[in-house]
Amino acid sequence: MSELEAFLVRATALLARVERLLPPEPPSPDFAGTIAFRWRSRGERGWLQPVAQPHGIRVEDLQDIDSQRDLVDRNTLQFVRGLTANNVLLTGARGTGKSSLVKALLNRYHVQGLRLIELDKNDLMHLPDIVLSLSEAPYRFVLFCDDLSFDADDPGYKTLKALLDGSVSATPENVLIYATSNRRHLMPEYMQENLATRYLGDEVHPGESVEEKISLSERFGLWVSFYPFNQDEYLDIVRHWLRALGVTDVAGETVRREALQWALQRGSRSGRVAWHFARDWAGRQGL
């Protein structure tokens, strides 16, 4: 065997050993058979991981947010029908149905070609690659960023800002971004920033740092605000979930009293708290 042949044999063996250490090539996403995905990344590589069991919540399960539901529902319907629609920012009190609404709309419109891709804040740097990979697919995609907020030096901030409105290339017509946040402007706001505000007669001119923070949230075409539930609304949600879980006696005084105590212990009358109480109550009745 010549020296060249010996070298090629050794190189082939070395490459085979290295390939066994590398992660396998991720399969191509099956958009026809799966309706929800999560973006996963390892180093510079990323792929769409199918969600085996998407959340089964229905739009009809969302109580006492009728105006918010109708706004986002109409926007999503426009989108799946190929009409113009806006990126959506859902903000407000915790546990009031922001992310549940997005999941429920997926369940309503997935038969019309809607698909959901969930992104973590740390994966926003991959947005240009994700959008490019989806641009030719015959489906409508909502990129879903849940509980989104930024610090001043987060790298994904400028990527998202450019993609929403500001990049040289336009976002494909089959991609929208839906984001939820407890912060209206997605970034922390500090008292010292107000000191830079200038007053010219009756006009107020915010400082540059305030303007920078507002500039991201205003690039979402549709803002939808969610508000804390009052006591009656909270009890309505409790009764709805109890009925959904098979409890027949949902109007009794014992249910009302314990549901209110449950909310008091947690310091919140949110839809999430109502769901947790209903699961606990239905489970206890089953015992």
C-alpha positions in Angstrom: 0.0 0.0 0.0 1.4 3.4 -1.0 1.8 6.2 1.5 -1.2 8.1 -0.1 -3.4 5.0 0.3 -2.4 4.5 3.9 -3.2 8.2 4.6 -6.6 8.0 3.0 -7.5 4.9 5.0 -6.5 6.6 8.3 -8.3 9.8 7.4 -11.5 7.8 6.6 -11.3 6.0 9.9 -10.8 9.3 11.7 -13.8 10.9 10.0 -16.0 7.9 10.9 -15.0 8.3 14.6 -15.7 12.1 14.5 -19.1 11.6 12.8 -20.2 9.3 15.7 -19.6 12.1 18.1 -21.7 14.6 16.2 -25.5 15.0 16.8 -27.6 13.4 14.0 -29.0 15.7 11.3 -32.5 16.8 12.5 -35.3 15.6 10.3 -37.2 18.0 8.1 -40.3 19.4 9.9 -43.6 17.6 9.0 -46.0 20.6 8.8 -48.7 18.4 7.4 -48.8 16.0 10.4 -47.8 18.4 13.2 -49.4 21.8 14.1 -47.0 23.1 16.8 -43.2 23.2 17.0 -40.5 24.5 19.3 -37.2 26.0 18.0 -34.2 24.2 19.5 -30.6 25.2 19.0 -27.2 23.9 19.8 -24.4 26.3 19.1 -25.0 27.8 15.7 -27.3 25.0 14.6 -31.1 25.1 15.1 -34.1 23.0 14.2 -37.8 22.7 14.6 -38.8 20.1 17.2 -42.4 18.8 16.9 -44.7 19.2 19.9 -46.2 15.7 20.4 -49.1 16.9 22.5 -50.2 20.5 21.8 -52.3 22.2 24.5 -55.9 21.4 23.8 -57.5 24.6 25.1 -60.4 26.0 23.0 -61.4 29.6 22.4 -64.7 28.8 24.1 -62.8 28.0 27.3 -61.5 31.6 27.6 -64.0 33.5 29.8 -64.5 37.3 30.4 -61.9 38.4 27.8 -64.4 38.8 24.9 -63.0 42.0 23.5 -59.4 40.9 23.5 -60.4 37.5 22.1 -62.3 39.0 19.3 -59.4 41.4 18.3 -56.8 38.6 18.1 -59.3 36.1 16.5 -60.2 38.5 13.7 -56.5 39.3 13.1 -55.7 35.6 12.9 -58.6 34.8 10.6 -57.4 37.5 8.2 -53.9 36.0 8.3 -55.0 32.4 7.6 -57.2 33.6 4.7 -54.2 35.3 3.1 -55.4 38.9 3.9 -53.3 41.6 5.5 -52.8 41.2 9.3 -50.6 42.5 12.0 -48.0 41.3 14.4 -49.6 41.2 17.9 -48.4 42.2 21.3 -50.5 40.9 24.2 -49.7 42.6 27.5 -51.2 42.9 31.0 -51.8 41.1 34.2 -50.4 37.6 34.7 -52.7 34.6 34.4 -55.4 36.4 32.4 -55.3 34.3 29.2 -52.7 35.9 27.0 -50.8 32.8 26.0 -53.9 30.6 26.3 -55.6 32.7 23.6 -52.7 32.1 21.2 -52.8 28.3 21.8 -56.6 28.3 21.5 -56.5 30.1 18.1 -54.0 27.5 16.8 -56.6 24.8 17.7 -59.3 26.8 15.9 -57.4 27.5 12.7 -54.8 24.7 12.3 -57.2 22.9 9.8 -56.9 26.1 7.7 -53.1 25.8 7.5 -52.1 27.7 10.7 -48.9 26.4 12.4 -47.3 27.6 15.6 -43.6 27.9 16.4 -42.6 28.7 20.0 -39.4 30.6 20.5 -37.4 31.3 23.6 -36.0 34.8 24.0 -32.5 33.4 23.7 -33.3 32.0 20.3 -34.4 35.3 18.8 -30.9 35.7 17.2 -32.0 32.8 14.9 -35.1 34.7 13.7 -33.7 35.6 10.2 -32.8 31.9 9.5 -36.2 30.7 10.8 -38.2 33.1 8.7 -36.1 32.3 5.6 -36.7 28.6 6.1 -40.5 29.1 6.4 -41.0 31.5 3.5 -41.6 28.9 0.8 -43.8 26.5 2.9 -47.5 26.4 2.0 -48.7 27.2 5.5 -49.2 30.2 7.7 -46.9 30.5 10.6 -47.2 32.3 14.0 -43.9 32.7 15.7 -44.9 32.7 19.4 -42.7 34.4 22.0 -44.2 33.9 25.5 -43.5 36.1 28.5 -41.2 38.3 26.5 -39.0 40.9 28.1 -35.6 42.3 27.5 -32.7 43.8 29.4 -30.8 46.7 27.8 -28.0 44.5 26.5 -30.0 41.5 25.3 -28.8 40.5 21.8 -32.2 39.4 20.6 -33.7 42.9 21.1 -32.3 44.4 17.9 -32.9 41.2 15.9 -36.6 41.3 16.8 -36.8 45.0 16.2 -35.3 44.8 12.7 -37.5 41.8 11.8 -40.7 43.6 12.9 -40.0 46.7 10.9 -36.6 48.1 9.9 -34.7 45.4 8.0 -33.9 45.8 4.3 -35.7 42.6 3.5 -39.4 42.3 4.1 -40.9 39.6 6.3 -42.7 36.9 4.3 -46.4 37.2 4.0 -46.9 33.7 5.6 -45.2 34.7 8.9 -46.4 36.7 11.9 -45.1 37.3 15.4 -47.3 37.0 18.4 -45.7 37.9 21.8 -47.0 38.1 25.3 -45.5 40.2 28.1 -46.2 41.6 31.5 -44.4 44.8 30.3 -46.1 47.1 27.9 -42.8 48.2 26.4 -41.0 44.9 26.9 -38.1 46.5 28.8 -37.6 47.7 32.4 -38.3 51.3 33.0 -36.4 53.3 35.6 -37.2 56.5 37.4 -34.0 58.2 36.3 -35.1 58.0 32.7 -37.9 60.4 33.4 -35.3 63.0 34.4 -34.3 63.3 30.8 -37.8 64.4 29.7 -38.0 67.9 28.3 -41.0 70.2 28.4 -41.5 72.8 25.7 -44.5 74.8 26.6 -47.4 72.3 26.7 -45.4 69.6 24.8 -43.7 66.7 26.5 -40.5 65.3 24.8 -39.4 62.0 26.4 -35.6 61.3 26.7 -33.8 59.1 24.2 -33.8 56.0 26.4 -37.6 56.1 26.8 -38.0 56.6 23.0 -35.8 53.6 22.4 -37.9 51.4 24.6 -41.1 52.5 23.1 -39.8 52.0 19.6 -39.8 48.2 19.9 -43.4 47.7 21.2 -44.8 50.2 18.7 -43.6 48.0 15.8 -46.3 45.5 16.7 -49.3 46.5 14.7 -51.8 45.3 17.2 -51.7 45.9 20.9 -54.1 44.0 23.1 -54.2 44.7 26.9 -55.5 42.3 29.5 -56.7 43.4 32.9 -57.1 41.7 36.3 -60.4 39.9 36.9 -62.9 41.1 39.5 -64.4 38.7 42.0 -67.5 37.9 39.9 -65.4 37.3 36.8 -63.1 35.0 38.7 -66.0 33.0 40.0 -67.4 32.7 36.5 -64.1 31.2 35.3 -64.0 28.8 38.3 -67.5 27.5 37.5 -66.7 27.1 33.8 -63.6 24.9 34.6 -65.5 22.9 37.2 -68.2 22.1 34.6 -65.5 21.2 32.1 -64.0 18.8 34.6 -67.3 17.1 35.2 -68.4 18.7 38.5 -72.2 19.1 38.6 -72.7 21.2 41.7 -70.8 24.4 40.7 -73.1 27.0 42.3 -72.9 25.9 45.9 -71.8 28.3 48.7 -69.0 25.9 49.7 -67.5 26.1 46.2 -67.8 29.9 46.2 -66.2 30.2 49.7 -63.3 27.9 49.0 -62.6 29.4 45.6 -62.3 32.8 47.1 -60.1 31.5 49.9 -57.9 29.8 47.3 -57.5 33.2 45.4 -56.8 35.0 48.7 -54.0 32.7 49.6 -52.4 33.3 46.2 -53.0 37.0 46.1 -54.6 36.8 42.7 -58.0 36.3 41.0 -56.6 35.2 37.7 -57.8 32.7 35.2 -54.8 30.5 36.0 -55.6 30.5 39.7 -59.2 29.6 38.9 -58.0 26.7 36.8 -55.7 25.4 39.6 -58.6 25.6 42.1 -60.9 23.8 39.7 -58.4 21.0 39.2 -57.9 20.6 43.0 -61.7 20.7 43.7 -62.6 18.2 41.0 -59.8 15.9 42.1 -61.0 16.0 45.8 -64.6 15.3 44.7 -63.3 12.3 42.8 -61.7 10.9 45.9 
